[in-house]
Amino acid sequence: MRTDLFDFDLPDELIALRPAEPRDAARMLVVRPPYRVPGQGWVSPPVLEDRIVRDLPSLLATGDALVVNDTKVIPAALEGMRKRNGHVARVAFNLIKRVDESRWRAFARPAKRLEVGDRVVFQAEGRVCLAGSLSATVTEKLDAGEVELAFSLHSAFLDEAIAVLGDMPLPPYIALKRAPDDSDRASYQTMFAAREGAVAAPTAALHFTPALMASLEARGITRHTITLHVGAGTFLPVKADDTDAHKMHSEWGEITEETAAALNDVKRRGNRIVAIGTTALRVLESAADPHGQIRPFSDETAIFITPGYRFRAVDALLTNFHLPRSTLFMLVGAFAGLDTMHSAYRHAIRERYRFYSYGDASLLYRAV
């Protein structure tokens, strides 16, 4: 499909730089697509309803199941000084994928300052305990500003150094407007975070609070946990003119046998699976067979969902508002219908919803 079909204009001032407080006070646009009646075609236009995240329990039914992602974001944004022949230059890195115990793939900014063989020393202002003790060598330069770094430490020692020297990897549309600060270590982490490995947050789950979970549980809505270690490539705009030319970054995900069985029981009862975020949806759809049965899963996935995809597992999706021309806007266009999502985004812009990672939410019902 042509990439420009997924474009739209967004006023810059609608990009949220901080989350709502409390988290479940964020606005939520409920999107019900048109539905099809055999022999009659589409019936009714999309239905859009302005709510808040705290209303979620009243929009779901007893027996429905939420699926949340328990990945934990590491402080993967690092500042380094490149040293070459007595000359130094500052370079910023966002780690995106671990290769082995000492090597990471990373986006470098500006990547043009780097060559294979360059040594980079990492430090962070005010964090002297490890300053100068972590360095890396550039072992490979790839496309789109991506490099491979071989660090001087490995395994848990490298993890500790990154935790001390790194900042939370805020997306560029936030990081270019303000520097990360200590509040982001809590704000850019979900209440479900347990398994370290993500370099971007599963942002739909940022809206959840203990009070909201208590209300959902009181209504008989169950919670199930999967893992997808989110990579920064997920949020990049698609630069190719056609979606067929875009290559997705792979991410590691897991669904346990117990969780798969519980979710299959939900479907057998006639209840709905509600994915909390596109990350949860992607691993669920990666694990589902053509008949909608969810299988245990532990593997990499590079699933790329565009209009025409037939959803197998997920019935509803809670997600934030996404970038134009991004794979995530393509995904929601596939889920609720592209025309429906363009209508929903026009409504959201007109009503001044807040966009992107720290922004407001939408609850999408699947087009049928």
Buried (B, 14 or more C-beta within 10 A) or exposed (E): BEBEBBEEEBEEEBBBBEBBEEBBEBBBBBBBBBEEEEEEEEEEEBEBEBBBBBBBBEBBEEBBBBBBBBBBBBBBBBBBBBBBEEEEBEBBBBBBBBEEEBBBBBBBBEBEBBEEEBBBBBBBEEEEEBBEBBBBBBBEBEEEBBBBBBBBBEEEBBBEBBEBBBBBBBBBBBBEEEEBEEEBEEBBBBBBBEBEBBBBBBBBBBBBBEEBBEBBEEBEBBBBBBBBBBBBBBBBBBEEEEBEEBEBBBBBBBBBEEBBEBBBEBBEEEBBBBBBBBBBBBBBBBBBEEEBBBEEBEEEBEBBBBBEBEBBBBBBBBBBBBBBBBBBBBBBBBBBBBBBBBBBBEBBBEEEBBBBBBBBBBBBBBBE
